[in-house]
Amino acid sequence: MSDAARSVFGCALRELLYDGAESVIYRGIRIVDGQPVIVKALRADYPTPTQVARYRSECVLLQRLCEHGARGIDAPLEFAAQGHRLALIFTDRGAVDLSGLIESGGLQPAERFKIASEIIEINDSPSPPDQQPVD
């Protein structure tokens, strides 16, 4: 990570978690209060109107799902802008990449079963009243 990328959106970035075609995800610390955060940022310095609309929609959808008690989802702490760049800032709960953990042999079969059961339970929980299940 370059020095220029170490502090953006009011966050000191510590670790690159995901590097995709359109977005990057970092683990970091929010400078104003020291809170651990996850920063999901658009890669483009000048995002298209479609990219901006998609990020705004994602932010609103996650907030609404959380307001209706959806399990397994965190609402963004903020929709951040720095210049023309955009990011969603989430609380860092210390989660790890499940596929990487499984591939590294870091989970015993009983632990895998427990996690799979929890995922199924979350997916089977009733949808909020104004949301339809995703097929």
C-alpha positions in Angstrom: 0.0 0.0 0.0 1.5 3.3 -1.0 2.0 6.2 1.5 -0.6 8.2 -0.4 -3.2 5.5 0.2 -2.6 5.1 4.0 -5.1 7.8 5.1 -8.3 8.3 3.2 -11.9 9.0 4.0 -10.8 10.0 7.5 -9.4 6.5 8.1 -5.8 5.2 8.6 -5.7 2.1 6.4 -3.9 -0.9 7.8 -4.6 -3.9 5.6 -5.9 -4.5 2.0 -8.6 -7.2 2.3 -10.0 -7.2 -1.3 -8.7 -5.7 -4.6 -11.4 -5.9 -7.3 -12.0 -4.4 -10.7 -14.3 -1.6 -9.4 -13.7 -1.5 -5.6 -11.2 -2.1 -2.9 -11.8 -3.0 0.7 -9.4 -2.1 3.6 -9.3 -2.7 7.3 -8.3 0.4 9.2 -8.9 2.8 12.1 -11.2 5.9 11.9 -8.9 8.8 12.8 -11.5 10.9 14.7 -12.3 8.3 17.4 -9.9 5.4 16.9 -12.8 3.0 16.0 -11.7 -0.1 13.9 -13.4 0.1 10.5 -13.8 -1.6 7.2 -13.5 0.8 4.2 -15.2 -0.3 0.9 -14.1 2.3 -1.7 -14.7 2.7 -5.4 -11.5 2.4 -7.2 -12.2 5.1 -9.7 -11.1 8.7 -8.9 -14.1 9.9 -11.0 -16.8 7.3 -10.6 -19.6 7.1 -13.2 -23.1 8.1 -12.3 -24.1 4.4 -12.3 -21.3 3.6 -9.8 -22.4 6.5 -7.5 -26.0 5.4 -7.7 -25.1 1.8 -6.9 -23.1 2.8 -3.8 -25.8 5.1 -2.6 -28.4 2.3 -3.1 -26.2 -0.2 -1.3 -25.9 2.2 1.7 -29.7 2.8 1.9 -30.6 -0.9 1.4 -28.2 -2.0 4.2 -29.5 0.7 6.5 -33.1 -0.3 5.9 -32.4 -4.0 6.4 -30.8 -3.3 9.7 -33.7 -1.0 10.8 -36.0 -4.0 10.2 -33.8 -6.3 12.2 -32.2 -8.3 9.4 -29.7 -10.7 10.9 -26.1 -11.1 9.7 -26.0 -7.6 8.1 -24.2 -4.4 9.3 -25.3 -0.9 8.2 -22.6 1.4 7.1 -21.4 4.0 9.7 -21.2 6.5 6.9 -21.3 7.2 3.2 -18.0 9.0 2.8 -16.7 11.2 0.0 -13.2 12.6 -0.5 -12.9 14.7 -3.6 -14.8 12.7 -6.2 -14.0 9.3 -4.6 -16.7 7.4 -2.6 -16.6 4.8 0.2 -18.8 3.0 2.6 -17.4 2.9 6.1 -18.4 -0.1 8.3 -17.6 -1.1 11.9 -14.8 -3.7 11.9 -16.0 -6.7 13.9 -12.8 -8.6 13.4 -14.2 -11.0 10.9 -12.0 -13.1 8.7 -12.3 -14.3 5.1 -14.2 -17.6 5.5 -12.9 -19.1 2.2 -9.3 -18.3 3.1 -9.7 -19.8 6.6 -11.2 -23.0 5.2 -8.5 -23.3 2.5 -5.7 -22.8 5.1 -7.1 -25.7 7.1 -7.9 -23.3 10.0 -11.3 -24.8 10.6 -12.1 -28.3 12.0 -15.1 -30.1 10.4 -17.3 -29.4 13.5 -16.5 -25.7 13.2 -17.4 -25.8 9.5 -20.7 -27.4 10.2 -21.5 -24.8 12.9 -20.8 -21.9 10.6 -22.8 -23.5 7.7 -25.7 -24.0 10.1 -25.6 -20.3 11.1 -25.5 -19.2 7.5 -28.5 -21.4 6.7 -30.4 -20.0 9.7 -29.7 -16.4 8.7 -30.8 -17.1 5.1 -34.0 -18.9 6.3 -34.9 -16.1 8.7 -38.0 -14.1 7.6 -37.4 -11.2 5.3 -38.3 -7.7 6.7 -41.9 -6.9 5.9 -41.1 -4.5 3.0 -38.4 -6.8 1.4 -38.9 -9.7 -0.9 -36.6 -12.7 -0.6 -33.8 -12.8 -3.2 -33.9 -15.8 -5.5 
